[in-house]
């Protein structure tokens, strides 16, 4: 989540939660290949068109308006209705981290310094009512996302577009954004404040969905948004708790190489208990045999039950999303201003016990790097303070002595009381036990989720030692490293994600230099090198990357799980 304004940082605080609850950072599929970074299961038989796909979810698909959704790659259920300029490649594993054209003919054409991006729309694009989709519709769709009445979407364009920081949307400013130019019905030109080589990733956000001005009903638009995708909304009850989607007869598959759109109907039912969802998927009777979930994972106990049933295990899939759980240090607070203290803690951590606290090796993988272990992020292996799987107490004691604490010390660790197996009491206790073996007494400070988040994201009140986590808005190093380590993104009067309050001119400069690159492979290598360099300062202790396990109904076929989302791609599923 790479931002450069107070507003966008505040919005980004909810992004991690949104991607988890709405299924962007989750998994599902009928086969676990054991391969890192994603899995694709294709049940026996050729996928066929027809039938009804049921979606069983805990969280409702609220704010079903493209301006208000905060999604990565176009989202999951939203991408059935909303097409964008670009989208994620609908393939399994690492191939799924690539940006590909959607409404546009390509992923964008930058000028020399990547401050201007040009897109051309495909021919033959139509809305569900048969009217043509034009560049003006996309420009208007973006502009309405700036309206205060439609807040909640991704914040990047507010920061990146010239004039975006002061624009208040088309309801108040009829002139529109001059930095989005539409010279003809099929061309858009975006003018940016600074180089942004990753602009094609942002063009996957639902804010790039076309919206015809004449059909805009403001806050009520979510009740029946005009579809540009293979399905249209025919029913939206209780703010997304029950969504019914049926085929959009004006969607032309010749213009859409990504979405398969096999089922005739999609029935999304939310507000269900997670245990009930998993039980219904396991039993797979009636409509549940053709059901999936986009937000409910299997827990340790359920995985143990599944493991004893081969038929059930064959319907469990694995997904990995770019996410890191870590210990954060605030060097402004003693004794964490001493690098040796931070290093000693790094050596002491028992990652095996942490992984067990997170649900076991099936649900968590130990981490020694801040960047997730995927090429798209620029993952570069390093372990500056090697402690093995169970910690190195002797090395930790020696470094603690060098720090001036031969007899140990006492510290307080802030954590959440939420039972999420990420920042929860179980993880905190594992850290406490590991540090106790080297003479560091850890007092646990458990706070309710809201209080916990307010403290860890506050410059004024942030403690010196706390559990944290971070997930990326798209699979690249920028939205992972910049918010956490760019000194210009330190916020003193809002949510601050730079926990170490690092403001290193060399780091800031390298971030700017990488942002200029439109060669994403070259950029990834630079992000990896920067991660390794920052890691030498022991500003955090990476703990683990989560793994997501999901069940699908017994009739679900053609499941694809990419490393972009780590979740079953609903646009590929067949139920016959």
Order of alpha helices (4+ residues) and beta strands (2+ residues): alpha-alpha-beta-beta-beta-beta-beta-alpha-alpha-beta-beta-alpha-beta-beta-beta-alpha-beta-alpha-alpha-beta-beta-alpha-alpha-beta-alpha-beta-alpha-beta-alpha-beta-alpha-alpha-alpha-beta-beta
